[in-house]
Amino acid sequence: SPRPPRQLRLCGAAMKVFEVAFVFGFCVAAAIGEQAPTSLETSSPLGKVLELMDSLAAKVTKEGEVEAKAYKEYFEWCDDTSKNGEFAIKTAAAQKEKLEAKIAQLTSAIEVSTAKIEDLAAAIAQAEAELKNATLIREKEAEDFAAGEQELMTAIDVISRAIGILEKEMAKNPAALAQVDTTNIASLVQALGTVLDAAAFPSSDQKKLIAFVQSKQGDQDEDLELSAPAAATYKTHSGGIVEVLEDMKEKAETELADMRKAEINTKHNYEMLKQSLEDQVAADTKDMDDEKAAKAASEEAKATAESELEMTNKDLAKSKEELETAHSTCMQVAADHEETVASRTAELKVIMEAKKILEDPSSGGAPSGCFLQMAAATR
């Protein structure tokens, strides 16, 4: 802030000089008046004193005018400084409020993004776990299917070759196989073994065929225990050995077809589930990446806003301090100016009263104790 003008800082010593000069002049004029009380011409010593007093009064008045002008300019500066300071405070306060709201909003956005990221990460982990589990199940199903398919294909092949051998043997000796009791599994197995051995049927294939016949016979026995026998079942048990094997072959082929159909459906369902889970993981991963990017942007914006808020708070505090200092200084200058104006007014009043006394012939000259007043004025 500018320093108060020199005219506003009149010191007590200057006022004392004016007082001494006035008293001195008054005493001189009084002494002259005693010698020539009726002579007030301007060429006389008394006239010179009166001129000096007029000059002094004019000087004091001029200095007052200069000081008043300087005071006016200074207080215009005070008004401008006050307005600018208040505007700066208002602007900084509004910016502070705006930044605080922005920081709160960004903090909330960061919290929301964090929660979404956690939810998406959990969803991705769950989907991946489901896919892993489904894949393990599918691999086991595929393994079981491959084993079952191979077993049925082998059985069908063995039965087909056995039927071919039996048909050839029947063509040679129909009565031999006609006596086989197909309703008895032991009799059936024994007859098959005899015929196949005679036809040089591989023993490993014989074992597979016999095992298959026994397993299917066991399945049929379980079915008979659970429900009334059907006509086809009785036909199978009462027919010839070739018919029994053909029936088993047909059932094996049907079972193989059903197994393959089930495998196709199971594989399709797995592929659909796998695609769905992979799509879900991909979508959730993209959403999570987007949320991470949004969170990072919010964190960066929040850091910037917090930095700006710190600077704004400093500017606000500085503006308040400057405004307070300017206000205090201006008020002090106003008080000093009021005091100097009062002193100057009193000074002019004394000069005018003294001049009036000197110009009045009936005043009786200089007042008593003049030099005592001079001595007091110089102290």
Helices and strands as residue ranges (DSSP letters): G 6-8, H 12-35, H 45-172, H 174-178, H 185-198, H 203-226, H 231-238, H 241-359, G 361-363, H 370-378
